């Protein structure tokens, strides 16, 4: 469902020359799978996801979603994906109903179909009580639900989540993870970026560990633990980062979080 091959993104630095934020990443995400991207801040996760979502143009390699190339067929890619970030904005003067309706119309959904879709999304995401409340009055967790509903309105095959729990309290974050898991059960293919290890352990079928723009290992948690001889996933990750020339101070300050209190 998602395929990336030697995907790269280079940026020009006037002082130090060109540098690679994503340095030849390759992976495949299968239909109906939650595939996690785990790595410290600055590992390249967001840049990678933005290339897949057609927000950034790759400098090299290729990526396809549902068979469509992100460079040559960006409009088709956008038709088949929904993108949610921790900092996705909402229009504060609109209600969730108005906002989701607006994006549904942008996707060409008919009024009758959109009415049915709104009811379904409100029920699935438990939004009935605030569908007509201005977004300016919604809590952070409610706003995140609105962002997810907006991403789902056109019923995409693939969902891309870029650290969606960042800034959420423990209860809201846990509820959001349950929602993402339910979306997988509904047949969605999900790419989930995080620096919280417990989130990976809780919902991901497989995980790729990123460091300095590269995937340094990939597999199920069982495979990774067997491969490296460590059951404690925090220790496993710490060892991998150190082995790939990330200093202890950088690991300590990387933002990788072992539990985030998610229980």
N, C-alpha and C positions, 0 to 999 in steps of 0.2 A: 504493500500500500504506500509506503514511503521508502525511497531508495536514494542514497547519496553515495557518490563515488569520487574520491579524491577532491572533495569540495574545499575551496580555499577562498579567503577574503583578505586582501592586502590593503593597507592604508599607507598613505604617504606622510612622512614626518619631515618637515623642513629641516630639522636639526640633525636627525639620525637616519634619514632615508626611509625606504619602504619597510614595513614590518607586517607580519602575518598574524591577524587576530584568529583566523581559523586556518590551520596548516595541513590540509590534505586529509579530511575526515571522510570515512566510508562506513556506512551501516545500512541495515535494512530493518524496517518495522513491518510486521505482518498484520493482516486484517484482524481486528478484534483484540489487539494487544495494547497494553499500557507499557510503553518503552520509556524508561527514565534516563535523563541526562543529569549526572551528578558531578559537581566540581566546584572548586572554590570560586570566589568572586574574581572576575577577570580571566576565567578559563576559556571563554569564547562561547558560552552557552547561548546568550542572547543574540550575538551576531549570527550564530548558526541558525537559530530559529527564525530570525528575521529574513535570512536568505530563503529558507524554506517557505516562508509566508509571502515571498516576492516583495518585501519591503526594501531589501538590499540586493544588488546584483552581484553574483559571485565573480571572483577574479579568476577562477579556474575550476575545473572539475564539472560535475553535473549533479542535478537533483531532480527527481520525479516524484510527484504525488498523484496517486490514482492513475498512473500512466502518463500524466501531463508534465512536460518539462517546465521548470520554474522560470527559465529565461525565455524560451520560445513560445510558451503557452500560458502566460501569467494570468490571463482572464479566466481560463479554465481551472487553473489551480485555485484561484480565489473562490470559484463556485463550489469547490469541493472541500474547502477548509473553513474552520472557525478558529479565531485566534484570541486568546485571553491572556492578559498580563496583569501583574500586581498593580500596575499604574495605568491601566486602561481607564480613560475618562468617560464620564457620563455627562449628558447635557442637563444641567441642574434645574433649568426651568421646565423641563419636560417630565412627565410621569413615566414610569417604566412602560406602561401600555403605549404611550405616544412614541417613546424612543424605539421600542421593539417594532412597532408598526412602521415607523419611518424606515428602519433598516430592512424590514421585510419588503417594503415597496421598492427599495433600491435593488433588491434581488429579483424583482419582477413577480412577486407572489400576488395572486389575485386577492381581492377583498374578502371573498368567502373563505378561501383557504387560509388566509391570514388570521381571520377570526378564530377558526378552529385551532390553528397553531398556537395562538396566544393563550387560549384556554388550556391547552395541553402543557405548554411550558410553565404556566403559572402553577399548575397542579404538580408537575414533576419537581419543580424547584421550590415549592411551598412559598409562592409569592402572592397568593390571593389577597392577603390583607393589606398589601402596600402597592398594588398595581396602579392605583390612581393617586398615589401620594407623590408630590414633587420630589425629584431625585435629590434636591438640596437638603431635604429633611430625612434622608435615609442614612442608616448606619453604614460603616465600612463593609460589613458582611452582606447587607442588603444590596449595596452597590455592586459588589462582586457577583451576586446572583443575577443582577440586571446585565452585567457584562457577559456572563455565561449565556443568558437567554438571547442576547443580541447575537452572540456567536453561533447559537443553535437554530436561529429562526429559519434559516434556509435548509435545515436538516443535512448538514455536511457529513461526508464520510469520515473526515479526519478532523481531530481537534488538537490544537497546539496550545499548551499551557506553559507560560513563562513565569516561573516562581509565583503562582497565583495565591499562595497563602502568606506571602510576605506582608507583615504589618497587621495580620489578623490575630485576634485573640485565640486562645487554645480551643475553645468550644466551636467557634466559627470555622477555624481551620480544619478541625476534625470533621465537621459536617460537610465542608467543601470536599474533602478527600472522599467521603462516602458518596457524594454526588458524582464525583469523577469515576469512582468504581462502578456506580450504577450505569453511567454512560457506556462504560465498557461492556457491561452485561446487555445493554441495548444494541450492541453491535458496532459501536464506534471504535475507530482506531485512534489511540491517544499518544501524543508525544509530550512528556511531562518533564520540565526542567526544574531542578531544585538544588539547594545546597544543604538541605536538611536530610540527614541519613535515615531518620525514622520514617519519613514520608516514602522514601524508596522502599524500605522494608515493608511498609504497610500496603502499598497498592501496586507496585511495579512487577510486571512479569519478567522483564529483563532490564538491565541497566548498562549504560556506557559511562565510563569515568573519564572526564575531560581534565586535561592540565595543559596550560600554555598552548591552547588551540589544537591539541591533538587528543585522540582517544587512546588512552594508555591501557585500557582493558575493557572487555565487554562480555556479558553473559548473564545467566540467572544468578541470584545470590548463592544458591547451592554450588553452582559451577565455580564462582569466584572464590568461595571459601575453600573448596577442595583444591583449586589450582594453587592457592597461596598458603594453604595449611593454617588458616586462621579462622576461627569461628566468630570472633568479635569483629563486626564489620567496621567499627570505628578504627580499630587497630589496623585492619586490612587497608583501609583507605589511607591512613596516615603513612603506612609503609610504602604504598604505591606512589604517593606524592613525593616522599623523600627520595625514592629510587629514581624518580624522573626529574631530578635536579631542582626540586622546590625545597628551599632551606627550611629548617625548623621554625624560624621566626615567621616565614611566609605562611607555613601551614597554620601556625598559631593565630595569625592575623587574617587568615583567608576567608573567614566567615562560614566555613563548613561547620554545621551544627549537628551534634550527634542525636539529640532527642527533641529539642524545642518543646518539651513538655506535652507531647501528644499521647503519651501513655501507651 
